Amino acid sequence: MNGEVTAFIQRHQLLSHGATVLVAVSGGPDSMALLHYFKSIRDEYRLRVIAVSVDHQLRGEESKQDLEYVADCCRQWDIEFVGESVDVNGYKKQEHIGTQLAARNLRYDVFAEQMKRFQADYLALGHHGDDQAETMVMRLTRMADSSSLSGIPVKREFAGGYIIRPFLCLTKKQIEHYCKETNIYPRLDPSNESTDYTRNYFRINVLPLLKEKNSNLHKTVQHLSESLEADEEFLQLEAKKMVENVVITDEDPRKVVFSIDAFQSRASALQRRAYHLILNYLYHEDLPKDLSYVHQEQFFALMNNKKGNVQIDFPRHLKVEKAYNKLIFYFRQSEDLQSEFHETIPIPGEVLLPDGGKIIATYTSELSLQNEHTYICLENQVEFPLSVRTRHDGDRMTWKGLTGSKKIKDIFIDAKIPLKERNRWPVVTDNKGDIIWLIGLKKRDPIPNQNHSLYIQLYYEQGNL
């Protein structure tokens, strides 16, 4: 095994002589084998090896014993040791995130701190070839963008040095065999056998089936990952050149403008990546959690829209406006934001409106009494997601029995709605931007027939409107 790992390190230039290497060690077989491997090459490479172990405090005394086990092994192997405890449960409640993400964030915070403390060159992690295969297959089932499929990188920049993964050339079985050969008796985490976690499900149920067809799956997937990573690096470089040549940016206020013809003259692969580079610039790399592939689809649909003036709303008050052959990204200024809003409606769930009202969305099997504050439809009757927003200039809607469409402005006039209330009146739209409900005034769709078992109902709870 050592020869295979060393060849992998040399091929990818993962290690330099005389370096300081932190090894992330949990006490499990992967990280213990990795630590032992670095112990075995320490003299040859003149390395300073430091083990870093993090207790997530998720398994009480058991996880504390994991830390003590790693510390004891380091004493026996004459390796420097750093142990830290982190409060995962407290952090996940504070940040409203899942256990695994909270643990990862805190663990990497510790790694970054120790990298700077020791001025380390590398942080070695024990991810192996089976981890890579699991990651690639998992992403294949839920990612729609090829740039997200490149898997776990062999090497990447981190905290003034590099994260390296020398074991990506190995299988889990090879690592377990190495532990037996070297008399390593690792600690085992019982949560790794639970299929409640998505990764465990793929490892236990999916990977064995794939390996029946290809016993060298880990090598095939690693080669694919490296190829995709190299391709993505090239495409990102070309996309940056495209943005430099096509896109005009302003800093104060932050704004992006480009010619649609010039943008669309480039390859679609570059257009997609340029779109993401633009968003990274506008959001300062802090992309909103509710930014999704739906927004990307809306962006490209906007460029192809035949109308001269159209606009869509992105999270955090970012507006994307088509003005004939120009596309403009800009943030609404504070004076414009006092009455304007745009939110996606979760189903089931609720959206709080600026005036203190709310929209409550539910699934229901009964058609209860309907009035101007409720809207009900079949799931296949609308295109999701649904949104609630304030009106836009030129907004129109249609409904059963109406020939053509009617301006929202004229509906307000007919209903004698005061001018000061019109700009904050809630408008419900589908994914195409079509208005399906002008709350309290007009509904696009009639009440469906009562021959279905499940409906979607929106209920408007009035605020100070």
N, C-alpha and C positions, 0 to 999 in steps of 0.2 A: 504493500500500500504506500509506503513512504516514497518509493521511487516514482510511482504514478503521480502523487501529489507534488513532489519536487519538480517533475517535468511540467506539470500544469502551471506551477508558480513561475518557472522560467519562461514558458511560452507566452504567458500573459504579463510578464515583468511585474509581478506582485510584490517583490521583496528586494531590498537592497542590503548589502553587507553593512554591519555596524549600526543597524536601525534599532529604535525603541518600539517594541510591539506590545500593545495591550491585547489580551485575549479575553473575550467575553465568555464567562464560564458559569453555567447554571448548576452544574453537578450531574447533568444528564450525559448519556453516552456520546453524543455529537461533540459537545464542548469539551468534555474530559479527554476524548481522543485527540481533539485539536490542540489542547494544552500540552498533552504528552508529545505530540508530533513536534511542536515548537521547542519543547525541552530537548528532543533528540537532535535538532539541527542548530541549537543555540550556539554551540562552540564553533561549528563550521562557518556559520554566518556572522559570528561575533555579535549576537543579539542581546539586548536587554529585554527580557520577557517579564511582563507584569500581568497577573490574572486579576480581572475585575468581575466581581459577583454581586448581583442585585437581588435582594429579598423583597418580593412584592407584597409580602404579608397577606397572602390570599389563602394560605393553608395552615395558618397558625404555627404551632410548634414544628410541624413537618417542614415548612419552608425555611424556618430558622435553622433546622438541622442540615438542610441542603447547603446553606452558607458555611456552617461549621465544617461540613465534610470537605468542601472545596479548600477552605483555609488549612485543614489538616493535611490534605494532599500536597498543597503548596509547600508546607513545612518539610514534608518528606522529600520533595523534589527540588528543594532549594530555589523556589520561585517566589518573587515578591507578590504580595496579595493585598487587594483593596476590597473591602466589603461594605456595601451600603444597603440601608433599608428605606423603602419608599411606601407612601400611603396611597395605594391604588384606589381603594374604595372612596376615600375622601376626595381624591382628585377627580374621579369619574362623576361624582355627584356635583362637584363644583363646575365641571365643564360640560355636563350633560352628554357624556359619550359612553360607549361600551367598555366592558372590562379589558378586552384585549388591546384596544386602541389606547386606553389610559395607561396600561402597563407598558406598552411600547414607548409612548411619549416620555414617561418618567425614566424608563431604562436608558433611552438614548440621551436624555438630559444628563444622567450620571456619566455615560460614556464620554460625552462632549466635555464635561467638567474635568474628567481624569486625563483626557487627551491634552487639554491645555495645561493641566497641572504638571504632567511629566514631559510636556513638549514632545509627545509621541509622534512617530511617523505613520504608524498603522494601527488600526483596530481590526483584529481578526475575528470573524464570526463563523459559526459552525454550520451554516447552511450547506446541505449536500444536494446531490443530483436528484434525489426523490423530491426534495423540497421544491426544486426548480420545476420539475414535471407537474407537481400539484399546483404551483402558482400559475403556470402557463394554461393548464386545463381550466382552472377556476376562472381566469380572466377571459378565456375563450367563451365561457358560458354567460358572461355578464357585461363584457366590453364591446362597444360598437366601433371603436377606433383602433386601427392597426398600430398606432404609436404607443398604445397601452399594453401591447402583447409581448414586449421584448423580455419580460421576465425579470429575475433577480440579477442585477449587474455583478460581474466578477470583481470590479473595482470602481469606486466612486469617491469623490472628494468628500471630506467630513472633518470639521473642527480643526482645520489647519493641517490635516494629513489625509489619509485615505482609509476607507473601509475596504478590506479584502476578504474574499471568500475562497480559500484554497481547496475546500472539500466539495466544490460543485462538480468535480470529476468523479466523485464516489457515490455508491449507493448506501442506503441505510444498513444493508446486510454487511457490506465491507467494513463499515465503521464498527458494527457490533462484533464482528470477527476480530478486528484489531484490538478491541477492548479485552476480549478473552485471551488473546495472545500475549498481551502486555500486563495481564492481571489487574485490570481496572474494573472496579465494581461500582458502576455509576448509580446515582440516585434516579428513581423513576417517578414521574409525575402522573398520577392516575387520570388526571383530566385529559391526557393525550389519547386516551382510549374512548372518550365520550364523543359520540357523533352529533352532539348538540352544537359543536363548533363546525363551521363549514369546511375548514381545512381538514379536520379529522375525518369528516364524512368522505371527502374525496380520497384521502389517503387510504382509508379502510375499504371503501366500496368501489371506487373507480379505478385507481392506479393498478391494482392487481389484474383487472381485466385487460388493460392496455398492455401490461407487461407480458401477458400470455401471447400477444401478437408480436411483441418486440422486447426481447430480454435486455437489450441495450437502450431502452427508452431514454434513460438519463443522459446518455451521450448524444442521442439524436436531438433531444429537446435542448440540450446545452448548445449544440451547434446551431440550432434554429434561433435560440435566444441571442447568441452572439451575432448572427447574420442580421437579425432584425434590429439589433442595437446599432450596428454599423450603418445599416441603411437609414435608420432614423437620425443618426448623427449627421449624415450627409444632407438629408432632406431638411433638417432644422437649420443647417447652415445656409442652404439655398433659400429657405423661407425668410430668414433674417435679411438676406440680400434683397429679396423681393420687397419686404417691408421698407427697407431703406430707400428703395427706388420708387415705390408706388405710394407709400403712406406719408401724409404730413401730420406731424404731432405738435400740439401746443401744451405748454406746462401750466399756464395760469390764465383761465381755468383749464384743467386737463381735458384735452379734446383730440379727436382723431378724424381726419378727412381724407378721402381718396376718391379717385375716378373709378366708377364701376367698370367701365370698358377696360381700363388699364389693369384693374384687379382680375377681371374675368379672362384676360388674355393669357394668364399664367395657368400652368397645369393645376388640376383640381387638388392634387396632393399638396401642392404648395399653398393653395388658397385656404385649405382647412387649417394648416399649421400657422399661416399668417393670421387667421382669425383668432387662434389661441394666443399668439404673441401679442396681438392688439389688446385682448382682454387682460393679459398679464401686466401690460403697461398701464392700462387704465385702472386696474384694481390693485396696483402695487404688489403683484404676485400673491395677494391675499384673496383668492377667488371665493365668492359666496358659496355656501353649501347648497343653496337651492338653484345654482346655475347648472343646467343639464344639457343633454343632447337636443332637447326640445328647442332650446334657445339657438343652438347651432342651425337647426332646421329652419327656424324662423328667420335667421340672418340670411341664409342663402335664398329662401323664398322671397325675402324683401328685395334682394338685388334683382330678381327675375320678375318682380311685380311690374305690370305694364303701366300702372298709375304713376303720374309725375310726382306726387307728394304723398308719402305714406310713412308711418312711424310705428315702432314697437317699443315696448318697455322691457328692460332687463333689471335684475335685482339691484338694490341700493340706489335707486333713482337714476340709473344709467339709461339714457334714451338713444335709440338708433333710428336715424331719420334718413329717408331717401328723398332727395331733392333733385328730381330729374336724373342727371347722370352722376350725381355725387352721393356718397354715403357719409353720414356724419355721426360719430359717437360723441356724446357729451353728457355731463351730469347736470341735472336740474339745479339751479341756484336756490338758495334758501327762500327767497321771496316767492319762487314758483312752487315751492313744496308745501306751502301752508295748507293748500286745499287739495293737492293732487296725490293720488296713491295708485298702486297696482300690486295686487297680491294673488298668488295661486291659491285656489280653494282645495284643501285636502278632503278626501272622501274616504271614511268618515272623518270629521274634524270641524273646526270653526276658524273664522277669520274675524279679527277685531278691526272695526272701521274707525277712521280718525274722529268721527263725531260721537264715539262711544257705543254705537250700534254694533251688531255682529251678524254674520251669516253662518248658520249652522247647517252642515251637510251630513246627511245620514242615508243609509239604505233602509228601505221599508217594504213590507209585504202588503200593506194596506193603504188604500187611497182614502186618506182622512179628508175632512172638510177643507176645501181649497179656498183661498182668498188672495187679495193683492199682495200679501206678505209671504206666500208660498209659491214654489215652482217645482213641478214634478215631471219626470221623464223616464223613459227606458234607457238603459245603459248604451244601447246601440243607436240611440236617437241623437247623440251629441258626440263631438270629438274632444277627447281629454288631452291635457288637463283643462279644467275650467278656471277662469280668473275673474276677479272683480276689480274694477278700476273706475276712475273718473272719465268723463266724456272727452273725446278728441274732436278737433275741428273736422267737420265733414262727416261725422258719424251718421250712419243710416242703419235702419233695421227693417225687417219684413215680418209678416205673420200671416196665418191662414186667412184667406179671403181678401187680402190686400193685393192689388195689381202693382207689381214692381216693389219699390221700397220707399221709405219715408225718412226724412231727416229727423234726427233726435231733437234738434233745435225746434222743429215745427211741432213735435209731440209735446215738448215743454210749453210752447206757446198755447197750443190747444187746451192743455191741462191747467193753464194759468199758473205755472210754477214760477215763483219770483226769481229774477235774474241772479241774485246772490246765492240761491240754493242750487242752481243748475251745475255749477262747476265742481260741486262736491257730491253730486247725486250718484249713488252706486250703480254701475253698469256691469252686468255679468256677460262674459264672452266665452266662446269655445276656443279650442286650440288654433282654429283658422282665423280668429279675431272677429268672427261673426257675433253680433249681439243676440243673445237668446232671451235675455230678461232685463228690461228697464224697470227696476224694482218699483213696485207700487203702481206702475202705469201700463206696461205692455209686456206680453209674453209671446215669443216666437212660436212655440209649439202648443197645441191643444192638450188637454188632459188625456193621457193614453187610455185605451180600452182596458177594462179590468179582467184581462185573461192572461196575465203574467203573474209570476210569484214574487218578483223583486223589482223595486223601483228605486230611483235616486230622488231624494227630496231636499230642496234648499229652503231654509226658513230664515226670513229676515226679521231680526229683533231690533226694533227701532231705538235709535239713540236720541240725539237732540236735533235731528233733521227737521 
